[in-house]
Amino acid sequence: MTGARASQGTDGPPGTPPLRRRSAFALGLLHAALMAAAFAPVDFWPSALLAPAPLAWAALRADRPGRAGLWVALGSSAFWAFEQRWIAGVAVAGFPLLIAYLSLQQWAFVWVAGRGARVFGRGTWSGTRC
């Protein structure tokens, strides 16, 4: 970070480093793994309740929620590719577009939550002050 942003530190809680690309991608993969565990063949449905947590973590830690959302969406696209793999045999040309379209949900969540945290403050959603 350079310039004014470097002197301000991060947008996260004091003393925390900014969210990096690899971390955002890993959070997307974690979201994908938790979502995949909720469906067959694992069928561990409580993991679906935990699946939004990596997205929220990325949104609250990101300096730029749009970019973090992109990396999270790329990581979470593994879930959509796994769950929608049957479509690849039916519509080969449209499969990558479908995966990109479905991954927009994760990008939108991170972007909206990150922007909301900037506008309304990080502690207002949970009732605590970070």
N, C-alpha and C positions, 0 to 999 in steps of 0.2 A: 504494500500500500504506500502511496506517495501523496504528498500534498496535505490538504486539509483532512482527508479521511484518515491518514496515518496519525495525525495529532489527536483525533477524536477517539481513536481506538476502534473497537468493534461495536456493532449494534446489539450484540448479545449482552448477557450479564457481565458485570465488571470482572476482569481477569480471565475471560474466556477467549480462546482464539476464534477467528472467523471460520465459517464452514468452507471447507475446500471442495474441489470438484470430486476427488476420490471419495471423500466422506459422504457427499450428497449421493453419488452413485451407489456406494455401499448401503446407505439408508434406503435407497430404492430397491436394491436387491433384498434387503431385510424385509421390506414391505411385501415384496413378491413372495418370499419364502413363507411369511406368515399367512398370506392369502392362499397360497398353494396348499398349505397344511390344513386349511379349513375345508378343502374339497377332497373328493375321492382321489387317490386311494387312502390317504391318511385319515380324513374325516375327523379332525380335531377341531371342532367348531369354535372353542374359546379363542383360538388364535385369530379369528376374524375380528374379535373385539379389541385385540392388541395391535392389529395391522395398521390403524391410522397413526399410532404413536411415532413411528419413524418419520412419517410425513410432517407431523406437527413439530417434531424436533428439528427437521430441516427448515421448516418455515420460520421458526423462532430464532434459529442460529444464523440464518443467511443474511449477508450484507446486501445481496441482490436476489430477491426472491424469484424473479423470473429465470435467472440463470441456474439457481439451485434447483428450481422446479424442472428445468430441462434435464439436468443430470439425474434427478430422482425419477423422472419419466423414462429415461433411457434404462435405468436399472430395473424399474418396475415392468418394463416391457417384456421381461423374461416370463413374468406370470401370465401376461396375456398371450404370449406365444405358446406357452405350455397349455393353457386352458382352451385356446381356440385352434389348436394344431389340426383338428379335423377339417377345418376350412381350407387348409393348404392343399388338400387333395381335390377340393371342389373348385376353388378359385385361386389358382397359383399367383396370378398377377395382382390380385387385390389383397392378398394376405399381408404384405408389408404395410400397405395403406391402412388396413383394418387395425393392425397392431399400433401404428402411430396414432390413429384416431382414438383408440381405447386408452392409450397412455396419456392423452390430453387431460383426462380426469385427474391424474396425480399432479400434473403440471399446474392445472387450475387450482387445485387445493393448496399447494405450496405457495403459489403466487398470491392468491386471495388471503390466505392466513398470514403470510408474511407482510403483505401490505396492511392488513388489518392490525397486526401487532405494531406496526410503525405508527399508524394513525391513532389508534386507541390506547396504545401502551401494552406491554407484554403482560402485566399483572392483572389487567382488568378482566380478562376472560376467566381466570381461575379464582378471582377474589383475593389474590395475594399480590404483593408488590415484589418484583424481582430486583 
